[in-house]
Amino acid sequence: MSNDLEAKLAANLNTRRPSAIIAAFRRPSQALALCAATQKRFLSELGPNSRTSVASTIHEHLPSTAEILGQDALSKALSALYAKLLVVLGLAFPVTEVIANGVTDGYYQGFYLYLYLVSVLFVIFQYANIMRQKAVSMIIHEFADTDREEKNGKSTPGDKTKKNEKDKISRYGSFYLRLGAIAFGIGSMVYSGLEFGEYFELTDRCRSVLTATTPVVRMALTLLQMQFIFLTNKDIETGSHKMIQRFGFMHMIATNLCEWLYVLVEETKHEIHHLEHSMIANVIVKNNETAEVPCRRGNMMGGLLQNASPFLFPCTIEYSLICAVILYEMWKEIKCTPEDFERKFHYSKTTNQSRNNSVTPEKILQQFAGMLGVGSPYGSRAKLHHFSLDCSHAHRGLFAGIFLIVLTIISLIMFFVLVHHPETITNAIFQVNICELILYTVTIIVSCCALYQMRSLPYKRKSRAILGLDTSLLILAQSGMFVYCMFSLIGSHHTIRNAMGTGLTGFFSEFLSFCQTILQSLFIIDAWWRRCQTSEHRRNKPGRQLVTFLLVANMAMWAINTLEKNRAEFRPAHLNFYGPWAWTIITHVSMPLAIFYRFHSTICLFEIWKNSFKSKPIYLNMA
C-alpha cells in the first residue's frame, strides 16, 4: 500500500517544478511525503547497483573530472575568441568608413544594432534568473523562520539583527565606482539622445531606419546595464546556464569596447573635419554652394552635438571602460564548483546524509533548492558591513585642497575668457601651464610625504592578488596619462622655440605631470592594504591629512583635463608639429583615459581615507 502511495506521489508531483514545491510548503505532511518520494526516485536512478544506473551507464558515459574541466576551459576560450572577433569588427567597420572612399555613411549600423539587441536580451535573461533565485530563497527563508518560531517561540530582536546582517551582501566594485558608472552613463545617454535628434534634421534621401533605431536601443542598453551593474552582487549563483552566461558576459564586454571604439573614431573624424575646415575656410566658402550637396535641412541638433561632444564623449568612453572591467570580473566568477561535479556524477552528499539521519524541513528545502539550481542561503558566507565615517585629522588637508580648487577655478575662468581672442590664446595657455606647475609640484611633494608616513602602518592584504579591481582600473587608466605626456614632451621639445609653442613652462608641466602620476599610483597601490593596528596609529592617523589633500587636488586636476586639455586646439604648436590627423587621434585616444585616471584616483584615495584609518571594535575585525 505504501509503495502505491509513493508511486502516485512521484507520478502526480513534478519535483522539479517550483509551483509543486511551493504548494507542498503549505502542508508539511505533503512536503515530507514529497521528499520521501523524491529520495526514492533519486536512489533508484543514482544507486550504483540499481537497474537504472546500470542501464544508463551502458548507453551513457559519465564524464571524468578532466573532461569536465576541459569542457569548462573550452567554453571560456570560445567565449573569449567570440568577444575578440566582435572587437576587431567594431574597430574595422568605423575605420573603413573614415579611410576608404565610396563607403556610405552608417553602413555598419546593423552590426551595432545586433550588439545592442543581444546585450539587452542577455540582461533580461539575467534579471529573470535573479528573480527566480530570489523567489525561491525568499520562500526558503520564510518557511525556515516559521518553523523556527514554532519550535522555539517568537523570534528575538537579536535574531532579527542577525538576519539583517546576513542580508548585507558584497557587490562588484566599490560603491563610488558604481556611482561613477551611473554619472558617466547619464552623459552617454545624453550623447545618444543628441545623435537620435540629428535624425530629424536629415533629408529623406539620407534617412534610414537604422540611423534612428541604433541610438534608441543604445540608450535602453545603457539604462539596463547601469541598473544591472549597480545592483548585481557576488552571491548570485550561476545555476545550470554557465555556457549562456559566459558568452553573454563576453558579448556585453565586446559591446562596451566596440562602443568605445565607435565613439572614439566618430569624434576623431568630426574634429579632424572641423580642423581641416578651419585651415582651408576660404576655399570651402568659395566652393561650398557648388561642390557640397547638403544632407541636412537644419543644423541645430548637429551644432549642439558638435559643441557638447568634447564634454560628453569622454563620459561614454569612461562608462564603457568601467562596465567592461566589472563585467569581466563577473565573467571570471563563472566557473565549475563542487556542486557541478556532484550534479555531473549523479551523487549528492545531502542525499547520502538524509539516508542516515532524520529528515528535517530545512534539509527538504535545501534539497529542493539544489534541484532548482539555486544555492542554499544557509551555506553562503555573508560579509558584515559596518559603515562609519570618522573625519578627525583631515581638516588641514581639506582646506589646503580647497585653496587649490579655488586657484583652479580662477585659471579656468581666465582660460575661457582669453581663448576667444586670437591675440591672447598664448597667454591663456601660459597661465594654465603655471597653474599645472603649481598643482603637480605640490602633489609630488605630498605624495612622497604620504608614502613615507603611511609606511608606518602594517600591511594587511586580504587576498593573494596584489591588485584588486579598483587598483587594476587605476593602472589601466594610467596608460592614457603616459601616452599623452610622452607625446606632449616630444612635441614640446621640438617646438620649444616656436612662436605658438608653450616654451619651458609647457615642457616642465608635462614632465611633472608624468612624475606625479607615477608617484601617486605607487602611493595608492602601497597604501591600499595598510590599516591602523595600534592605539597610537588610531590616535595619530599618520598620513590622513595628506590623503585628504590629494583627494581634493585630483578633483582640480580632473577639471583641468576635462575642460581644457581635452581639446586638440589646446596645444596649437603640437597641432602644427604632428598634423591635424595625428595629434587629434593622440588626444582623443589618451585624454579620456587621463580624465578617468583623475576621477578614479579620487575614488581610490577616498577608499584609503575611509578604510586605512578606521577604528573597528574587536568583534568587527572580521577577515
QUIJOWO-V703036 format. One line per field, one symbol per residue. burial: 1 if it has 16 or more other C-alpha atoms within 10 Angstrom, else 0. A space follows every 50 residues. Layout:
burial: ???
This chain:
burial: 00000100110010100100100110000011111111110010111000 00100000000000000000010011001100110110011011101000 00000001100110111111011001001101100110011010000000 00000000000000010001111100110111011111111111111110 11000000011101111110111111001101000011100100111111 11111111111111111110110010000000000000000000010000 11001000111111111111111111111110010000101000001100 00000000001011111111011111100000010000000011001101 11011001001101100110000011011111101110110011011101 10010011100000000001101111110111111011101100110000 11101111111111011111111110111111100011001111111111 11111111111101111111111110000110111111111111111111 11111111111111100000000
